[in-house]
Amino acid sequence: MGQLEKESKKRTRKANLQKAILSGIFIAGALSVALIAPNMAKILKKAEPEFMKSKLRKYSFNRSLDKLKKNGLIVWEKTDKGNFVRLTPKGEAKLQQLEINDYEIKKPKKWDRKWRILAFDIKEQRKGLRNKIRYTLIRIGFVRLQDSVWVYPYDCEDLIMLLKADFKVGKDLIYIIADSIENDKNLCLKFNLCH
């Protein structure tokens, strides 16, 4: 395995570990520090089986916790019942972002011949947000129809609702279902829908 592949695998493992830790804390609410290790072992076994075989897993896990704390994604709280860790609002936002990145739209065996169109109008002052939305749509598989108009052939309403919540752009992002688009032959080719 080449150096780039090793580095890519390492980054993926770190992201999976972060997501597993954040998910575990989110599910449990505030989680006792003493209970983190046993509960996380179960979650990590499902999320990252290779990591669980690693001799460095305890070190990596503790390092990840420290990094999450340093980045303001989790906080430690001391109470009379012990030490607890919980997600910060920033941690919840990061978890939601990680979940969106992992979200996959299930493609039906047969296309329903309807186009899902996403139009957004985001002002120039929020150019960074506009670019994030574009990048996310490209990653999902949307095709640009015009400047801020994107198209996809399958039901993706649930994902769009997540995007609206994550980017806080409820009314600025409009989801449309259309039976036809003028000259859609190129779109059919791009999505491999032509028969």
N, C-alpha and C positions, 0 to 999 in steps of 0.2 A: 504494500500500500504506500502510495506517494505521500509527501509532506502535506500537500494541500488537502488530500482526502483525510489524513489524520486530524488536521486542524478543523476541518469541517465537521467531522464526527465528534470531536471534543466540544465544539460550540453547540451542536445539537444536543449532546448529552447534558451540558450545562443548562440549556433552555428547558429541557424536559425535567431536570431536577428542580429548577426554580419553579416551574409550573406545578409540579407535584407538591412541593412544600407549600406554595401559596394556596393551592386547592385544598390541601389537608387542613390548613389553618382556617380557610374560609368555611369549609364544611362544619368544622367543630366550633366555630365562633372563636372565643378566646381559648387557647389550648395550653394546658399546663406544660411547662418546660419538661417536667419529669415524664410526661406522657408522650412527648413529641417522638422520641426515638422508636418506641414500639409501634405506635400508630402509623408513623411515616414508613416504617419498614413494609407494612402491608400495601400502602399506596404505591411506594416506589417499586415494589416487586411487579406490580401491574404496569406501571408507567415506564420503567426502565429496567428490564430484567438483567441486562448486561452489567449495569451499575451494581446491582445487588451481589454479583459474583466478584466484584472488585475488592481487593485487599484494602484499598484506600477509601472505601465508601464512607466510613465514619468521619474521616478527615475531610472528605469532599462535602459531606452533608453539613458538618459544622462550619466549614468555610463558606458554604452557600448561605447558611443562616446569618453569619456575620455580614456577608455582602448585602443581603436583603435588608438587614438592619441599617447598615451604613448608607444605603441608597434610600432610606426612608420608606421602605415598603412594608416593614413590620416594626412593631415596638414591643419591648419587654415591659411588663408591669409587675411590681412586687406588691403582694397583698398578704394579709394574715394567713391565707390558705396556701401560699406558695408563690412561685414565679410563673407568670403566664405570658404568652406571646399572642399577639393579635395583628390582623391586617390594618394598615392605615388606609385612608381613602386613596392614596397614591398606589398602594399595594393592590387594592380592589381594581383600580383602573388598569394596572399592569396585567393582572390576571385576566381581565376581560379582553385586553389586547392579545394576549397569548392564545386565548380560546378562539378569538376571531381568526387569527393566523392559522389555526389548526382546523378551522371549520371547512368542511367539504360539502359541496352541494351534490346531492344524489341525483344522478342523471337517470331518468326513466328509460326503459327499453325502447319506448316509442315516443317521439316528440309530439306534443299536442298542437303543434303548428301555431303557437302563440309566442309573441316576442315580449320579453320583459325589458322595459325601457326605464332607465334611471336618468333623471335630469336634475342638475343642481345649479344653484345660483349663489355662489359664495363671493363676497366682496374682495377686492384687491388687498385690503388690509389683512385679510386672513389667508394669504397666499400659501402659507405653510400647511394649513389645514386642507386647502384645496388639493395640494400636491399629495398629502397623505391619503385622501380619498381616491385620487387617481391611481396611486400605487396599489392600494388595496383592491380596487376594481380590476386592474390588470392582473394581479396575482390570482384573483378568483377566476378570471377567464373572460371578463367582459370585453367587448370590442367597442372602440370609440366610433360613434356615428357622426357626431359633430363636437365642437369644443367641450361643452359640458353635458353632452348627451351620450349615454352609453347603453349598449344593448346586450342581452343574454337570452338564450332560448328556453331556459328551464326555470321552474318556480324557485325563487330565491327570496321570497318575502321575509321569512324569518331572519335571514342573514342581514337584510336591509334594515330591519328593525333593530338588530344588534348594532349595526353601524351608526344608525341615527342616535342611539343612546350613547354609544362610545364616543362619537365625535360631537355630540350635543348639537345636532343640526336638523332637528325634527322637521321644521317647515321649509328648510332650504334644500331638502332632498325629496324628490317626488318619484314614486314608484308607479309605473304605468304598465298595463297589460294591453297589448295590441294584437289584433288578428292578422294584420298585414303591414308591411312597410314597403313603400315604393322602391322598386329596383332592389329587392332583398336577395338577389341571386348571389352576390358577393358574400353576404352574411352567411347564407346557406353553405357556401364553399368553406368559409373560415371555420365554421362549427361542424363541418363534415356531416351536414344534414341532407345534402343533395342525393337523390337516388337516380 
